[in-house]
């Protein structure tokens, strides 16, 4: 149902395990998927999660993905999805809402800023090892 939108978000780079990982994700207690429809057509999706964050000394919310179909962008759908997620976060008494944006996607950065997000003074680092053959026993 929502995989065509997700496929466009990831620019067709969805791996073979994506469906299984997504289905496992959405049944978790700490995740939420919000869908936006227009005339029975799925036009937007927000995937979010909640977790305890030691830096914030409590629970935070995270927008893991947000996408609106290209034909329906700049119509307020993304804003409404974000606002609904913010309301869920407030209801859970989250200390903050976080979101990660590709550093080269200026459109997404501007969208987040219009929602009230500010750039964080942190970097995200990633260590990939599942596809790299990295032996975790030998790296410590």
DRENTORKE-965735 format. One line per 4 residues: number of its first residue (from 1); their letters; for each residue y negated, x, z of C-alpha. Coordinates in pm, 1 decimal, m for minus. Layout:
N
NUM> A> Y,X,Z ~ ...
END
This chain:
140
1> XXXX> 0.0,0.0,0.0 ~ m259.7,266.7,95.0 ~ m102.2,566.1,m79.9 ~ m313.8,543.3,m397.7
5> XXXX> m632.1,578.8,m188.0 ~ m479.8,861.1,15.2 ~ m371.0,1030.4,m306.4 ~ m731.4,1024.5,m428.5
9> XXXX> m851.3,1165.2,m93.6 ~ m615.0,1459.2,m128.3 ~ m688.3,1495.3,m501.4 ~ m325.5,1430.8,m593.8
13> XXXX> m204.5,1708.9,m364.0 ~ 26.8,1497.2,m149.3 ~ 352.0,1675.4,m77.8 ~ 698.9,1525.4,m72.9
17> XXXX> 694.0,1486.3,305.8 ~ 360.0,1304.0,320.0 ~ 497.4,949.2,329.0 ~ 736.6,1029.8,614.4
21> XXXX> 465.5,1214.1,810.1 ~ 218.1,928.7,755.1 ~ 467.8,663.0,863.6 ~ 551.3,864.3,1175.8
25> XXXX> 181.2,907.2,1246.3 ~ 87.0,540.6,1225.1 ~ 351.6,422.0,1472.3 ~ 220.2,651.4,1745.8
29> XXXX> 31.4,512.3,2044.8 ~ m259.4,746.9,1989.9 ~ m329.7,666.3,1624.9 ~ m509.3,389.5,1439.2
33> XXXX> m533.4,294.5,1073.4 ~ m819.9,68.0,968.8 ~ m808.7,m97.6,627.8 ~ m1094.6,m254.4,431.0
37> XXXX> m1019.9,m518.3,170.1 ~ m1233.4,m680.5,m97.2 ~ m1087.6,m982.9,m273.0 ~ m733.0,m888.9,m162.4
41> XXXX> m775.7,m533.4,m293.9 ~ m753.5,m235.9,m57.3 ~ m1083.4,m52.5,m97.9 ~ m1111.5,165.1,212.5
45> XXXX> m909.0,329.9,485.5 ~ m989.2,515.6,805.7 ~ m716.0,706.5,984.9 ~ m803.0,807.4,1337.8
49> XXXX> m646.5,933.7,1654.6 ~ m715.3,972.7,2024.9 ~ m625.7,1268.7,2242.8 ~ m710.3,1430.9,2572.1
53> XXXX> m951.6,1718.0,2518.8 ~ m989.5,1974.6,2795.2 ~ m1329.4,2090.2,2667.0 ~ m1461.5,1735.0,2694.1
57> XXXX> m1273.4,1674.2,3020.4 ~ m1131.0,1348.7,2895.3 ~ m1023.1,1159.6,2589.2 ~ m1184.9,1210.5,2249.8
61> XXXX> m1140.6,1029.4,1921.5 ~ m1094.2,1195.1,1585.2 ~ m1139.6,1064.2,1234.0 ~ m852.7,1230.6,1052.8
65> XXXX> m933.0,1076.8,713.8 ~ m1174.5,826.9,567.7 ~ m1181.8,720.6,206.2 ~ m1344.0,442.9,9.0
69> XXXX> m1240.4,364.0,m345.6 ~ m1494.2,513.5,m587.1 ~ m1591.4,172.5,m729.0 ~ m1684.4,51.9,m379.8
73> XXXX> m1875.1,352.2,m247.1 ~ m2232.7,311.5,m124.6 ~ m2166.5,m53.2,m35.5 ~ m2137.8,m4.8,341.5
77> XXXX> m1756.9,m9.9,361.2 ~ m1727.8,345.0,498.7 ~ m2002.6,274.1,750.3 ~ m1827.1,m44.0,868.0
81> XXXX> m1495.0,141.3,904.4 ~ m1671.3,412.3,1107.0 ~ m1851.0,162.5,1328.1 ~ m1528.4,m24.6,1399.8
85> XXXX> m1359.4,304.0,1494.0 ~ m1654.0,397.1,1717.1 ~ m1616.6,63.1,1896.0 ~ m1246.8,136.2,1956.9
89> XXXX> m1338.0,481.0,2090.3 ~ m1599.3,334.9,2324.9 ~ m1350.8,75.1,2447.8 ~ m1111.3,360.8,2531.3
93> XXXX> m1401.8,539.0,2704.5 ~ m1378.3,841.5,2475.5 ~ m1627.3,1117.6,2545.8 ~ m1688.9,1192.6,2175.4
97> XXXX> m1574.3,1123.8,1822.1 ~ m1488.7,1424.4,1607.6 ~ m1435.6,1450.5,1234.8 ~ m1346.2,1737.3,1006.0
101> XXXX> m1507.8,1767.0,662.3 ~ m1437.7,2011.1,381.7 ~ m1714.2,2271.6,387.0 ~ m1767.7,2229.4,10.6
105> XXXX> m1788.3,1846.9,20.6 ~ m2161.7,1791.7,62.2 ~ m2127.0,1417.3,m4.8 ~ m1889.1,1378.7,290.7
109> XXXX> m2117.3,1589.2,510.7 ~ m2415.3,1369.4,429.2 ~ m2207.9,1054.9,493.7 ~ m2110.8,1183.4,838.8
113> XXXX> m2470.4,1272.8,918.0 ~ m2579.1,918.0,822.6 ~ m2319.3,789.3,1070.4 ~ m2481.3,999.5,1343.2
117> XXXX> m2251.3,1303.1,1345.7 ~ m2400.7,1649.0,1398.6 ~ m2250.0,1977.5,1284.8 ~ m2056.6,2142.6,1565.8
121> XXXX> m2113.2,2501.4,1665.6 ~ m1743.9,2576.7,1629.1 ~ m1506.7,2692.3,1358.6 ~ m1161.5,2563.9,1291.4
125> XXXX> m897.0,2830.2,1243.6 ~ m557.5,2764.8,1091.9 ~ m242.3,2972.3,1109.2 ~ 6.7,2851.4,852.5
129> XXXX> 361.0,2963.2,907.7 ~ 606.9,2699.8,792.5 ~ 570.5,2778.5,424.0 ~ 485.6,3145.9,469.5
133> XXXX> 811.6,3260.6,620.4 ~ 631.5,3385.1,931.6 ~ 869.4,3472.1,1210.5 ~ 704.8,3345.4,1528.4
137> XXXX> 940.6,3549.1,1745.1 ~ 803.7,3868.6,1593.1 ~ 431.7,3782.1,1605.0 ~ 395.4,3782.7,1982.0
END
